[in-house]
Amino acid sequence: MPSTTVIRSIPDAPWLPAGGLAEVVLADVAPRPASVVRLLAVRGETVFCLPRADSGRLDLPMRVVPDTDSDGRTTALRLARDLCGTRATVHCVGFVRNSVSPVEVDYPWPTPEANFTVWASDEQITREGSWVTAFTEESPLSDRHWFPLLAALTGQSALQYTVEA
């Protein structure tokens, strides 16, 4: 039976249109539909990151999910194989669900819900990238929407999550 636990709820999340709700969910099954997949790779106290195409900030590797891949598994598998090699498999570890009322402002994701899934692979990353320290108060990753998942998955309950746009 699928397991899901809401580990963080952020009413009026600053990155959403007014009244939006973001929920960070620990889950072993990806929701449908998925909008984006991210791949989480942890090595010691670091997390593998690549520069984001939109801002250049380091973040988990990601891909937008096409309509033909409802839960994002195929997209996540392709991402993992690009980063880890052809033997990579993936499993869902959680997601961020953004809930917003249908809006007329420039909001690029589906409404009323958009799901941003986080996947992991048992294979090692073989691609060049940055291993970013995650388990300190000064971590540059602490404002990422997925960050509470990292704390839950690693048992690092003392990790500080910073809510920013």
Secondary structure, 3 states (H helix, E strand, C coil): CCCEEEEEEEECCCCCCCCCEEEEEEECCCCCCEEEEEEECEECCEEEEEECCCCCCEECCEEECCCCCCCCHHHHHHHHHHHHCCCCCCEEEEEEEEECCCCCCCCCCCCCEEEEEEEECCCCCCCCCEEEECCCCCCCCCCCCCHHHHHHHHCCCCCCCCCCC
